[in-house]
Amino acid sequence: MPTRADWLLSEELAPSTGGQLAPLYAAAAQGRLALPFCGRCGLPLELEQQVCDGCEDRRVVWRATAARGAVHAVTVVHRPEPGLVLAAEPYVVADVELDGGHRLVLTSVRPLAHPPAIGDPVAIAFRQLGGVAVPAFDPIPPDPHPEAPR
Amino acid sequence: MTRRGAAVVGLGLTEMSVRPGGEATQLAVAAVCAALADAGLARADVDGLLVGSSQGVRPDRVGVALARQAGFGDLRVLEHVEIKGATTVAMVEHAARAVCAGAARAVVCVFADAPLRERGTAGSTYARSGGNTGVRGLERACGVLGTVPTYALLAARWLHVTGGTPDDLCAVAVSARAWAMDNPAAVQRAPLDAEAYRASPVIAAPLRRLDCARPVNGAAAVVVTADPGIGLARRVQVLGSGSVHPVRRRRAGAESWFGGGRRAVEDALVSAGVRHCDVDVLELYDPFTVVTLHLLEEYGFCQPGHAGPLAREGGIGPAGRLPTNTGGGQLSGFYLQGMTPLVEAVVQLREEGAGRQVPGARTALVGGIGGRVDHHACLVLAAA
């Protein structure tokens, strides 16, 4: 099956789906966000963390977590590395605090005209890079008016 | 840890080149030769060698094979030290410990790097390293290529939590350049004002090109000994040292990059028997302007939220009350990781700073960081 080109990067940057982050990519392939938690106390763990810093347990459980968060820090990258960055316009990278307690550095799911601000809410969606589903953030528009009933 | 007796007695630098050329090993050998000549030592007098190299597995990376390549004989201490950017400062701490414990008589510490290649810029060298596995692989798949985007995130967060503005970053760049103008080893010496800074292209907001260190092909080496009979130049005592490796868990509600570094400075000052106010020159690892601001506060040299105003008032520049990165730092001087602040501290304490010499500089604090401010190594050095 031919894969769609990513809006941002060359396929050569597709991540390896094996190794410690394999559960993340397996879930992402099904459109779900799964991240590691301590199997004993439930503390959210960093992606490569193998021992819980809260209770020292070594059981790591990858499970689905809320695909929603807020921006901790954000940048607009203007330097396109030749051959690796395909997008013509500057792109956004954000450090996202997820509602479940994890933090991920991600780009946006599609090109953005304006970057979100620190503290803005975002949802997590997925880009396809070289056939690999990679989590990405999608700004949640700050619409004070609820949608009209459909 | 107190290292009374240990001293830096030799300093060697290569040319700092902004053009491709030279392999890291060749540069390291040249710096070692210069340091030995400066100290008046033959290779037979040296029984320790500590080697630092740029991170990442690169074929040209300098390693312990340098002992053979640089013509040394039998050594008692030989290590490739790797604590990311904190390596070089930590190397001096290791060397001081070795000579004070009698594990070696004279230890050479050397760092070399040659990121500028015939094909592509140093930025490309960094952008193309990192691999596609683990967290780094995920970040690279999200466009985090090289180090600048990560430090841009840090800078954005810094301005957010301190209420600072890009003018704070500008002030650091301008200050560093003012110092560099009188440093013959600095690679960027043209006058720089705020207007020229703002004309510099944005690499990753809020960081402009002039917020980023200037990579060079070059090397630096120092000789450390506790033997009072070794050395020709003015001795620079290693009075104290401290390191800390904070593990900040990246979880919602916590800061990603700030905090945990103070202990390295406190330990270094206490072991040296000096206080913050005794420090005459402050030489900090400054790969990006924001790091200077962050470390001024992290290390307790100004109150939280005051680093930006201090820089804007000219407080860290020539004639400022806290002379900081007096050779232009990594920003305008040259980017040789921890060697940059270490070398400048030695120059100042030997009173060899010529036009940039800080009058009466007797005590220097050298701070090195590594990773994403995950490693801190500090030294207190003093003129003998």
Boltz contact constraints between the chains, C-beta under 6 A:
constraints:
  - contact:
      token1: [A, 8]
      token2: [B, 143]
      max_distance: 6.0
  - contact:
      token1: [A, 13]
      token2: [B, 140]
      max_distance: 6.0
  - contact:
      token1: [A, 13]
      token2: [B, 141]
      max_distance: 6.0
  - contact:
      token1: [A, 15]
      token2: [B, 132]
      max_distance: 6.0
  - contact:
      token1: [A, 15]
      token2: [B, 137]
      max_distance: 6.0
  - contact:
      token1: [A, 15]
      token2: [B, 138]
      max_distance: 6.0
  - contact:
      token1: [A, 15]
      token2: [B, 141]
      max_distance: 6.0
  - contact:
      token1: [A, 16]
      token2: [B, 132]
      max_distance: 6.0
  - contact:
      token1: [A, 16]
      token2: [B, 133]
      max_distance: 6.0
  - contact:
      token1: [A, 16]
      token2: [B, 137]
      max_distance: 6.0
  - contact:
      token1: [A, 19]
      token2: [B, 133]
      max_distance: 6.0
  - contact:
      token1: [A, 46]
      token2: [B, 250]
      max_distance: 6.0
  - contact:
      token1: [A, 47]
      token2: [B, 135]
      max_distance: 6.0
  - contact:
      token1: [A, 48]
      token2: [B, 134]
      max_distance: 6.0
  - contact:
      token1: [A, 48]
      token2: [B, 135]
      max_distance: 6.0
  - contact:
      token1: [A, 73]
      token2: [B, 153]
      max_distance: 6.0
  - contact:
      token1: [A, 73]
      token2: [B, 156]
      max_distance: 6.0
  - contact:
      token1: [A, 73]
      token2: [B, 157]
      max_distance: 6.0
  - contact:
      token1: [A, 74]
      token2: [B, 156]
      max_distance: 6.0
  - contact:
      token1: [A, 75]
      token2: [B, 149]
      max_distance: 6.0
  - contact:
      token1: [A, 75]
      token2: [B, 152]
      max_distance: 6.0
  - contact:
      token1: [A, 75]
      token2: [B, 153]
      max_distance: 6.0
  - contact:
      token1: [A, 75]
      token2: [B, 156]
      max_distance: 6.0
  - contact:
      token1: [A, 75]
      token2: [B, 204]
      max_distance: 6.0
  - contact:
      token1: [A, 75]
      token2: [B, 205]
      max_distance: 6.0
  - contact:
      token1: [A, 76]
      token2: [B, 205]
      max_distance: 6.0
  - contact:
      token1: [A, 77]
      token2: [B, 149]
      max_distance: 6.0
  - contact:
      token1: [A, 77]
      token2: [B, 204]
      max_distance: 6.0
  - contact:
      token1: [A, 78]
      token2: [B, 202]
      max_distance: 6.0
  - contact:
      token1: [A, 79]
      token2: [B, 203]
      max_distance: 6.0
  - contact:
      token1: [A, 81]
      token2: [B, 127]
      max_distance: 6.0
  - contact:
      token1: [A, 81]
      token2: [B, 145]
      max_distance: 6.0
  - contact:
      token1: [A, 91]
      token2: [B, 143]
      max_distance: 6.0
  - contact:
      token1: [A, 93]
      token2: [B, 143]
      max_distance: 6.0
  - contact:
      token1: [A, 93]
      token2: [B, 144]
      max_distance: 6.0
  - contact:
      token1: [A, 93]
      token2: [B, 149]
      max_distance: 6.0
  - contact:
      token1: [A, 95]
      token2: [B, 153]
      max_distance: 6.0
  - contact:
      token1: [A, 95]
      token2: [B, 256]
      max_distance: 6.0
  - contact:
      token1: [A, 97]
      token2: [B, 252]
      max_distance: 6.0
  - contact:
      token1: [A, 101]
      token2: [B, 251]
      max_distance: 6.0
  - contact:
      token1: [A, 101]
      token2: [B, 252]
      max_distance: 6.0
  - contact:
      token1: [A, 103]
      token2: [B, 250]
      max_distance: 6.0
  - contact:
      token1: [A, 105]
      token2: [B, 139]
      max_distance: 6.0
  - contact:
      token1: [A, 105]
      token2: [B, 144]
      max_distance: 6.0
  - contact:
      token1: [A, 106]
      token2: [B, 142]
      max_distance: 6.0
  - contact:
      token1: [A, 107]
      token2: [B, 142]
      max_distance: 6.0
  - contact:
      token1: [A, 107]
      token2: [B, 143]
      max_distance: 6.0
  - contact:
      token1: [A, 118]
      token2: [B, 160]
      max_distance: 6.0
  - contact:
      token1: [A, 129]
      token2: [B, 141]
      max_distance: 6.0
  - contact:
      token1: [A, 134]
      token2: [B, 141]
      max_distance: 6.0
